[in-house]
């Protein structure tokens, strides 16, 4: 029934082998003298299923190999098959390649006392199949095997408790499938394995609780898919693996609680996706990885480990949108044009501060982030203004919210200077957004929205940077005072407005008196020795208000600095 193809196989827990005297006829019509009955049991010792196979002795298979016959093990039970034993039987040197012509083992059962040995084998047929086969408890050795250019299928294959070894194996240009296979509970090795296949399919594979090791493997051309695979509690190691195909798919993978390492990997031109994956409690190592020119997607991925490191990695664009970041993230990339953390949930720390002489991230988008952790970032080293303002897919309000969030982050760690800078940019973005919002509602709102925006820009921003810069306020006070002082000197010469002395001093119209009167008015001292008439009365009232306002503005900015 095809329904079996839609779910992964279960592990071999325990089984019992019985030899029956009655013959067995396989689905292709081959008749075997004896039937093998295998009863399968679950972890509690309860019988789950019973299967029947034709019995074929290993010596019979060796004889077929010696006479170059096709080897069909479909629906056969084979005990202790070993190419090492075949070499010994034929006085061949150790590790001499052994050719297997037209080899088929669909729905076969390989049992052993110690090891099933296919090491240094050479498969020559156009299609090699172990589909639906089972390997009993014991080591399975395919090291240095050469599968030729035919299609290879380990689809729905089940392995037991021993080590599964494909080290230095070579798969040719035909498609390779392990889909829905259960690779047992032992260690699994694909170290230095070469995959020249057009398509490599590890979809929905269940990897055991032992070590899964792909170190130094090469995927030269085909697409690679591990979609919906499930890893156990052992370490998963893809260190220094080279991917050369069009895509590498790790979508919806359950990585278990073991450490996961992609250190030093090269993805070349492959499109890489870890979308909707779940990483457990083990540390994740993506250090010094070259992700190539395409976007890398970790969208909607869940991280629960202590540490996730992308230190010194190179990536053009990496996307963590809507992911749960419950680990310490080291985002000190060697190269990164865009880091997308939109709508993420941050529960720990992300480190963005580059080391000396390193190129920082060019664009950092974290709009909509819900932060319950910390963002370690430096205003200058990370060029924070550029990180946010160069975002092309966020609104002014989203940019404002990001600056506001960084303001809180800087305050929490005592970086008050950076906090002030973030606060100023937050207020600027918010002011522009309010202006654009009013204009979007109705263009006639510009009659009052533009003057109101200009007032905030001039008074709150330029004069004191929203009360974050007391020196800027003092400088602005000097500019305002000078402007008013000049009015007291110029207006009497072009209008009927004038300055008079209460004591009839003759210098009432001089430049020093204009600056003196402006000072006592600006500072609201009001000695009364000079007074104005005409238009200068209104100027005096305006200067008195500006003096009170700007002295208050300075007090707020100054006290804010001192208290911190």
C-alpha positions as CSV (number, residue, x, y, z in Angstrom):
1,X,0.0,0.0,0.0
2,X,1.4,3.4,-0.9
3,X,0.2,4.8,2.4
4,X,3.4,3.5,3.9
5,X,5.4,6.0,1.8
6,X,3.9,8.9,3.7
7,X,5.4,8.2,7.1
8,X,8.9,7.3,8.3
9,X,9.7,3.8,9.3
10,X,10.0,2.7,13.0
11,X,13.3,1.6,14.5
12,X,14.0,-2.1,14.9
13,X,13.7,-2.7,18.6
14,X,13.8,-6.5,18.9
15,X,12.9,-9.4,16.6
16,X,12.9,-13.2,16.6
17,X,13.9,-15.3,13.6
18,X,12.3,-18.7,13.0
19,X,13.1,-21.1,10.1
20,X,10.0,-22.8,8.6
21,X,10.2,-26.0,6.5
22,X,7.7,-24.8,3.9
23,X,8.9,-23.1,0.7
24,X,8.6,-19.3,0.1
25,X,7.6,-17.7,-3.2
26,X,8.7,-14.1,-3.7
27,X,6.6,-11.5,-5.6
28,X,8.8,-12.0,-8.7
29,X,8.1,-15.8,-8.7
30,X,11.4,-17.0,-7.3
31,X,10.9,-20.1,-5.1
32,X,13.1,-20.6,-2.0
33,X,13.3,-23.9,-0.2
34,X,12.7,-22.5,3.3
35,X,10.7,-19.6,4.7
36,X,12.0,-17.3,7.4
37,X,9.5,-15.9,9.8
38,X,10.5,-12.8,11.7
39,X,8.4,-11.6,14.6
40,X,9.0,-7.9,15.6
41,X,8.5,-6.6,19.1
42,X,8.2,-3.1,20.6
43,X,10.2,-1.8,23.6
44,X,7.7,-3.4,26.0
45,X,8.2,-6.9,24.4
46,X,4.8,-6.9,22.7
47,X,4.6,-8.3,19.2
48,X,4.0,-5.6,16.6
49,X,4.1,-7.5,13.3
50,X,5.3,-10.6,11.5
51,X,7.0,-10.8,8.1
52,X,8.1,-13.8,6.0
53,X,11.1,-14.0,3.7
54,X,12.8,-16.5,1.5
55,X,16.0,-18.1,3.0
56,X,19.2,-17.6,1.1
57,X,22.5,-18.7,2.6
58,X,25.5,-16.3,2.3
59,X,27.5,-19.0,0.6
60,X,25.0,-19.2,-2.1
61,X,25.3,-15.5,-2.7
62,X,29.1,-15.8,-2.8
63,X,28.8,-18.5,-5.5
64,X,26.6,-16.2,-7.6
65,X,29.2,-13.5,-7.3
66,X,32.0,-15.9,-8.3
67,X,30.1,-16.7,-11.5
68,X,29.1,-13.1,-12.3
69,X,25.4,-13.9,-11.9
70,X,22.9,-11.2,-11.2
71,X,22.3,-10.9,-7.5
72,X,18.6,-10.6,-6.6
73,X,18.0,-10.6,-2.8
74,X,14.4,-9.3,-3.1
75,X,12.4,-10.5,-0.1
76,X,15.3,-12.6,1.1
77,X,16.7,-13.2,4.6
78,X,20.5,-13.2,4.5
79,X,22.7,-13.9,7.6
80,X,26.3,-12.6,8.0
81,X,26.8,-11.3,4.4
82,X,30.4,-10.1,4.3
83,X,32.6,-9.1,1.4
84,X,35.6,-9.5,3.8
85,X,34.6,-13.2,4.1
86,X,34.2,-13.4,0.3
87,X,37.7,-12.1,-0.2
88,X,39.1,-14.6,2.3
89,X,37.2,-17.4,0.6
90,X,38.7,-16.5,-2.7
91,X,42.2,-15.6,-1.4
92,X,41.8,-11.9,-2.4
93,X,43.8,-9.1,-0.9
94,X,42.2,-7.0,1.8
95,X,40.2,-4.0,0.6
96,X,40.3,-5.2,-3.0
97,X,37.2,-3.8,-4.8
98,X,34.5,-6.5,-5.4
99,X,32.0,-6.0,-8.2
100,X,28.3,-6.6,-7.7
101,X,26.4,-7.0,-10.9
102,X,22.7,-6.3,-11.2
103,X,22.3,-6.1,-7.4
104,X,18.8,-5.9,-6.0
105,X,17.7,-6.2,-2.3
106,X,14.2,-4.8,-2.2
107,X,12.4,-5.7,1.0
108,X,15.3,-8.0,2.0
109,X,16.4,-8.6,5.6
110,X,20.2,-8.6,6.4
111,X,21.0,-10.1,9.8
112,X,24.4,-10.6,11.4
113,X,26.2,-11.6,14.5
114,X,28.7,-8.7,14.2
115,X,28.7,-6.9,10.8
116,X,27.0,-6.8,7.4
117,X,30.0,-5.9,5.2
118,X,29.6,-4.1,1.8
119,X,32.9,-2.3,2.1
120,X,34.9,-1.6,-1.1
121,X,32.0,-2.9,-3.2
122,X,31.4,-1.7,-6.8
123,X,27.8,-1.7,-8.0
124,X,27.5,-1.8,-11.7
125,X,23.7,-2.0,-12.5
126,X,21.6,1.0,-13.5
127,X,19.5,0.8,-10.5
128,X,20.6,-0.3,-7.0
129,X,17.8,-0.8,-4.6
130,X,17.7,-1.6,-0.9
131,X,14.2,-0.2,-0.8
132,X,12.2,-1.4,2.2
133,X,15.1,-3.5,3.3
134,X,15.9,-4.2,7.0
135,X,19.3,-4.5,8.7
136,X,19.3,-6.3,12.0
137,X,21.3,-5.3,15.0
138,X,25.0,-5.1,14.3
139,X,27.3,-2.9,12.3
140,X,26.5,-2.1,8.7
141,X,29.6,-1.3,6.6
142,X,29.4,0.5,3.2
143,X,32.7,2.3,3.5
144,X,34.6,3.0,0.3
145,X,31.6,1.5,-1.7
146,X,31.2,2.8,-5.2
147,X,27.6,2.9,-6.4
148,X,28.2,3.9,-10.0
149,X,26.0,6.2,-12.0
150,X,22.7,4.3,-11.4
151,X,19.9,5.4,-9.2
152,X,20.3,4.2,-5.6
153,X,17.4,3.7,-3.3
154,X,17.5,3.1,0.5
155,X,13.9,4.3,0.6
156,X,12.0,3.1,3.7
157,X,15.0,1.1,4.8
158,X,15.3,0.3,8.5
159,X,18.6,-0.2,10.5
160,X,19.1,-1.6,14.0
161,X,21.4,-0.7,16.8
162,X,24.9,-0.9,15.2
163,X,27.1,1.6,13.4
164,X,26.1,2.6,9.9
165,X,29.3,3.4,7.9
166,X,29.3,5.1,4.5
167,X,32.8,6.7,4.9
168,X,34.6,7.4,1.7
169,X,31.7,6.0,-0.3
170,X,31.0,7.4,-3.8
171,X,27.5,7.9,-5.2
172,X,27.4,8.6,-9.0
173,X,25.1,10.8,-11.1
174,X,21.9,8.8,-10.5
175,X,19.4,10.0,-7.9
176,X,19.9,8.9,-4.3
177,X,17.0,8.4,-1.9
178,X,16.9,7.6,1.8
179,X,13.3,9.0,2.1
180,X,11.4,7.7,5.1
181,X,14.3,5.5,6.2
182,X,15.0,4.8,9.9
183,X,18.8,4.8,10.3
184,X,18.9,3.0,13.6
185,X,20.2,4.1,17.0
186,X,23.9,3.8,16.5
187,X,26.5,6.2,15.1
188,X,26.1,7.1,11.4
189,X,29.1,8.1,9.3
190,X,29.1,9.8,5.9
191,X,32.6,11.2,6.4
192,X,34.4,12.1,3.2
193,X,31.5,10.7,1.2
194,X,31.1,12.0,-2.3
195,X,27.7,12.7,-3.7
196,X,27.7,13.3,-7.5
197,X,23.9,12.7,-7.6
198,X,21.5,14.9,-9.5
199,X,19.1,14.7,-6.5
200,X,19.9,13.6,-2.9
201,X,16.8,12.8,-0.9
202,X,17.0,12.5,2.9
203,X,13.5,13.7,3.4
204,X,11.6,12.4,6.5
205,X,14.6,10.3,7.6
206,X,14.9,9.4,11.3
207,X,18.4,9.6,12.5
208,X,19.3,7.8,15.7
209,X,20.6,9.0,19.0
210,X,24.2,8.3,18.1
211,X,26.6,10.6,16.3
212,X,25.6,11.7,12.7
213,X,28.8,12.6,10.9
214,X,29.0,14.2,7.4
215,X,32.4,15.9,7.9
216,X,34.2,16.7,4.7
217,X,31.5,15.2,2.5
218,X,31.0,16.7,-0.9
219,X,27.7,17.3,-2.7
220,X,29.0,18.2,-6.1
221,X,26.0,19.0,-8.2
222,X,22.5,17.9,-7.2
223,X,19.9,19.4,-4.9
224,X,20.0,18.1,-1.3
225,X,16.9,17.7,0.8
226,X,16.7,16.8,4.5
227,X,13.1,18.2,4.8
228,X,11.1,16.8,7.8
229,X,14.1,14.7,9.0
230,X,14.4,14.0,12.7
231,X,17.7,13.9,14.5
232,X,18.3,12.4,18.0
233,X,20.3,13.4,21.0
234,X,23.8,12.7,19.5
235,X,26.0,15.3,17.8
236,X,25.2,16.2,14.2
237,X,28.3,17.3,12.4
238,X,28.4,18.8,8.9
239,X,31.9,20.4,9.4
240,X,33.6,21.5,6.2
241,X,30.9,20.0,4.0
242,X,30.8,21.3,0.4
243,X,27.4,21.8,-1.2
244,X,27.5,22.4,-4.9
245,X,23.9,21.9,-6.0
246,X,21.1,24.3,-6.7
247,X,19.4,24.0,-3.3
248,X,20.0,22.7,0.2
249,X,16.8,22.1,2.1
250,X,16.6,21.7,5.8
251,X,13.0,22.9,6.1
252,X,11.0,21.6,9.1
253,X,13.8,19.5,10.5
254,X,13.8,18.4,14.1
255,X,17.4,18.7,15.2
256,X,17.0,17.0,18.6
257,X,19.0,18.0,21.6
258,X,22.5,17.2,20.4
259,X,25.1,19.7,19.3
260,X,24.9,20.7,15.6
261,X,27.9,21.9,13.6
262,X,28.2,23.4,10.1
263,X,31.6,24.9,10.8
264,X,33.5,25.8,7.7
265,X,30.8,24.7,5.3
266,X,30.6,26.1,1.8
267,X,27.2,26.4,0.1
268,X,28.5,28.0,-3.1
269,X,25.5,28.9,-5.2
270,X,23.0,26.7,-3.4
271,X,19.8,28.2,-2.0
272,X,19.8,27.3,1.7
273,X,16.7,27.0,3.9
274,X,16.2,26.0,7.5
275,X,12.7,27.3,7.5
276,X,10.4,26.1,10.4
277,X,13.1,23.9,11.8
278,X,13.4,23.1,15.6
279,X,16.8,23.2,17.2
280,X,17.0,21.6,20.7
281,X,19.3,22.2,23.6
282,X,22.6,21.5,21.9
283,X,25.0,24.3,20.8
284,X,24.8,25.4,17.1
285,X,28.0,26.1,15.3
286,X,27.8,28.0,12.0
287,X,31.2,29.6,12.3
288,X,33.2,30.5,9.2
289,X,30.5,29.2,6.9
290,X,30.3,30.6,3.4
291,X,26.6,30.7,2.6
292,X,27.2,32.0,-1.0
293,X,25.2,34.7,-2.8
294,X,21.7,33.6,-2.0
295,X,19.4,34.4,0.9
296,X,19.6,32.0,3.8
297,X,16.2,31.4,5.5
298,X,15.7,30.5,9.1
299,X,12.2,31.9,9.0
300,X,9.8,30.6,11.8
301,X,12.6,28.5,13.3
302,X,12.8,27.7,17.0
303,X,16.1,27.9,18.9
304,X,16.4,26.5,22.4
305,X,20.1,26.0,22.8
306,X,22.6,27.9,25.0
307,X,24.6,29.2,22.1
308,X,24.2,29.8,18.3
309,X,27.3,31.1,16.6
310,X,27.7,32.7,13.2
311,X,31.2,34.1,14.0
312,X,33.2,35.0,11.0
313,X,30.6,33.6,8.6
314,X,29.9,35.1,5.2
315,X,26.4,35.7,4.0
316,X,24.6,38.2,1.7
317,X,21.2,38.0,3.3
318,X,20.0,35.9,6.3
319,X,16.4,35.8,7.4
320,X,15.1,34.9,10.9
321,X,11.7,36.4,10.5
322,X,9.1,35.2,13.1
323,X,11.6,32.9,14.8
324,X,12.0,32.2,18.5
325,X,15.5,33.2,19.7
326,X,15.9,31.6,23.1
327,X,19.7,31.3,22.8
328,X,22.8,33.5,22.9
329,X,23.4,34.5,19.2
330,X,26.8,35.5,18.0
331,X,26.1,37.6,14.9
332,X,29.7,38.8,14.4
333,X,29.8,38.0,10.7
334,X,32.8,38.4,8.6
335,X,30.4,39.7,5.9
336,X,26.6,40.3,6.0
337,X,24.6,42.7,3.9
338,X,21.2,42.1,5.5
339,X,20.2,40.5,8.9
340,X,16.4,40.2,9.1
341,X,15.0,39.6,12.6
342,X,11.5,41.0,11.9
343,X,8.8,39.8,14.3
344,X,11.2,37.5,16.2
345,X,10.9,36.7,19.9
346,X,14.2,37.4,21.7
347,X,14.6,35.7,25.1
348,X,18.4,35.9,25.4
349,X,21.3,37.9,24.0
350,X,22.3,38.7,20.4
351,X,25.8,40.0,19.9
352,X,26.3,42.3,16.9
353,X,29.4,44.3,17.9
354,X,32.1,43.6,15.3
355,X,35.7,43.0,16.2
356,X,38.3,45.6,15.4
357,X,38.7,46.3,11.6
358,X,35.8,44.0,10.8
359,X,33.0,45.1,8.4
360,X,29.7,45.4,10.3
361,X,26.3,44.2,9.2
362,X,25.1,46.7,6.5
363,X,21.3,46.5,7.2
364,X,19.8,45.2,10.4
365,X,16.0,44.9,10.4
366,X,14.3,44.0,13.7
367,X,11.0,45.7,13.4
368,X,8.2,44.0,15.3
369,X,10.7,42.2,17.6
370,X,9.4,41.2,21.0
371,X,12.5,41.5,23.2
372,X,12.8,39.9,26.6
373,X,16.5,39.7,26.3
374,X,19.4,42.0,25.2
375,X,20.8,43.3,22.0
376,X,24.6,43.9,22.3
377,X,25.2,46.7,19.7
378,X,27.5,49.7,19.4
379,X,26.2,52.9,17.9
380,X,29.5,53.8,16.2
381,X,31.0,50.4,15.3
382,X,27.7,49.0,14.0
383,X,26.8,52.3,12.2
384,X,23.3,52.0,13.7
385,X,21.8,54.9,11.8
386,X,22.7,53.3,8.5
387,X,21.6,49.9,9.7
388,X,18.1,51.2,10.1
389,X,17.7,54.0,7.6
390,X,18.9,51.9,4.7
391,X,16.0,49.5,5.2
392,X,13.9,49.6,2.1
393,X,11.0,47.5,3.3
394,X,10.1,49.2,6.6
395,X,7.9,52.3,7.3
396,X,9.0,55.4,9.2
397,X,6.9,54.1,12.2
398,X,8.8,50.8,12.1
399,X,12.1,52.6,12.0
400,X,11.0,54.7,14.9
401,X,10.1,51.7,16.9
402,X,13.5,50.1,16.2
403,X,15.3,53.2,17.4
404,X,13.0,53.3,20.5
405,X,13.9,49.7,21.3
406,X,17.6,50.4,20.9
407,X,17.2,53.4,23.2
408,X,15.9,51.1,26.0
409,X,18.7,48.6,25.3
410,X,21.4,51.3,25.6
411,X,19.9,52.6,28.8
412,X,19.8,49.1,30.3
413,X,23.5,48.6,29.9
414,X,24.5,52.2,30.8
415,X,25.4,53.5,27.3
416,X,23.7,56.8,27.9
417,X,25.4,58.6,25.0
418,X,24.2,56.0,22.6
419,X,20.8,56.1,24.3
420,X,20.5,59.8,23.5
421,X,21.4,59.3,19.9
422,X,18.8,56.5,19.5
423,X,16.2,58.7,21.2
424,X,16.8,61.6,18.8
425,X,16.4,59.4,15.8
426,X,13.3,57.8,17.3
427,X,11.7,61.3,17.7
428,X,12.8,62.4,14.2
429,X,11.2,59.3,12.6
430,X,8.1,59.6,14.6
431,X,7.7,63.3,13.7
432,X,8.1,62.5,10.0
433,X,5.6,59.7,10.3
434,X,3.0,61.9,11.9
435,X,3.5,64.5,9.1
436,X,3.1,61.8,6.4
437,X,0.1,60.3,8.2
438,X,-1.7,63.7,8.3
439,X,-1.0,64.3,4.6
440,X,-2.2,60.9,3.7
441,X,-5.5,61.5,5.4
442,X,-6.0,64.8,3.6
443,X,-3.6,66.9,1.6
444,X,-5.2,70.1,3.0
445,X,-3.9,69.1,6.4
446,X,-0.5,70.3,5.1
447,X,-1.7,73.9,5.9
448,X,-1.1,73.2,9.6
449,X,0.9,70.0,9.6
450,X,3.9,71.5,7.8
451,X,4.2,74.5,10.2
452,X,3.8,72.3,13.2
453,X,6.4,69.9,11.9
454,X,8.8,72.8,11.1
455,X,8.3,74.2,14.6
456,X,9.2,70.8,16.2
457,X,12.1,70.4,13.9
458,X,13.5,73.9,14.7
459,X,12.8,74.1,18.4
460,X,12.9,70.6,19.7
461,X,15.4,69.1,17.3
462,X,17.9,71.7,16.1
463,X,17.9,73.8,19.2
464,X,18.6,71.0,21.7
465,X,18.2,67.6,20.1
466,X,15.2,66.8,22.2
467,X,16.9,67.9,25.5
468,X,19.8,65.4,25.1
469,X,22.5,68.0,24.3
470,X,22.8,70.9,26.8
471,X,25.7,72.4,24.9
472,X,23.5,72.6,21.8
473,X,20.9,74.4,23.9
474,X,23.5,76.9,25.2
475,X,24.6,77.6,21.6
476,X,21.0,78.0,20.5
477,X,20.4,80.4,23.4
478,X,23.3,82.5,22.2
479,X,21.9,82.6,18.6
480,X,18.5,83.6,19.8
481,X,19.9,86.2,22.1
482,X,22.0,87.7,19.3
483,X,19.0,87.8,16.9
484,X,16.9,89.7,19.4
485,X,19.7,92.1,20.3
486,X,20.1,93.0,16.6
487,X,16.4,93.8,16.4
488,X,16.8,96.4,19.3
489,X,19.5,98.1,17.3
490,X,18.0,97.9,13.8
491,X,14.3,98.5,14.2
492,X,14.6,102.0,15.7
493,X,16.5,103.0,12.6
494,X,13.8,101.9,10.2
495,X,10.6,102.4,12.1
496,X,9.1,104.5,14.9
497,X,9.9,101.9,17.5
498,X,12.6,103.0,20.0
499,X,14.4,102.4,23.3
500,X,14.3,105.1,26.0
501,X,16.2,105.5,29.2
502,X,14.2,106.0,32.5
503,X,17.2,108.0,33.7
504,X,17.6,110.0,30.5
505,X,20.9,108.3,29.6
506,X,22.1,109.6,26.2
507,X,23.3,106.2,25.0
508,X,19.8,104.6,24.7
509,X,20.2,104.1,20.9
510,X,23.7,102.5,21.0
511,X,24.6,98.9,20.2
512,X,25.9,98.1,23.7
513,X,22.5,99.2,25.1
514,X,20.7,97.1,22.6
515,X,22.6,94.0,23.8
516,X,22.3,95.0,27.4
517,X,18.5,95.5,27.2
518,X,18.2,92.2,25.3
519,X,20.2,90.4,28.1
520,X,18.0,91.6,30.9
521,X,14.9,90.8,28.9
522,X,16.1,87.3,27.9
523,X,17.0,86.5,31.4
524,X,13.8,88.1,32.7
525,X,15.7,90.4,35.1
526,X,14.0,93.6,34.1
527,X,15.9,96.4,35.9
528,X,13.6,99.1,34.4
529,X,16.5,101.5,33.5
530,X,15.5,101.1,29.8
531,X,12.2,100.5,28.1
532,X,10.8,100.1,24.6
533,X,8.1,101.6,22.5
534,X,6.2,100.6,19.4
535,X,7.0,97.4,17.7
536,X,9.9,96.7,20.1
537,X,7.4,96.0,22.9
538,X,6.2,92.9,21.0
539,X,9.8,91.9,20.4
540,X,10.5,92.3,24.1
541,X,7.6,90.1,25.1
542,X,8.6,87.4,22.6
543,X,12.2,87.5,23.9
544,X,11.0,87.2,27.5
545,X,9.0,84.1,26.6
546,X,11.9,82.6,24.7
547,X,14.3,83.3,27.5
548,X,12.1,81.5,30.0
549,X,11.6,78.6,27.6
550,X,15.2,78.1,26.7
551,X,16.5,78.4,30.2
552,X,14.0,75.7,31.2
553,X,15.1,73.7,28.1
554,X,18.7,73.9,29.2
555,X,17.8,73.0,32.8
556,X,16.1,69.8,31.7
557,X,19.0,68.8,29.3
558,X,21.6,69.6,31.9
559,X,19.9,67.9,34.8
560,X,19.3,64.8,32.6
561,X,23.0,64.6,31.9
562,X,24.1,65.1,35.5
563,X,21.6,62.6,37.0
564,X,23.0,59.9,34.7
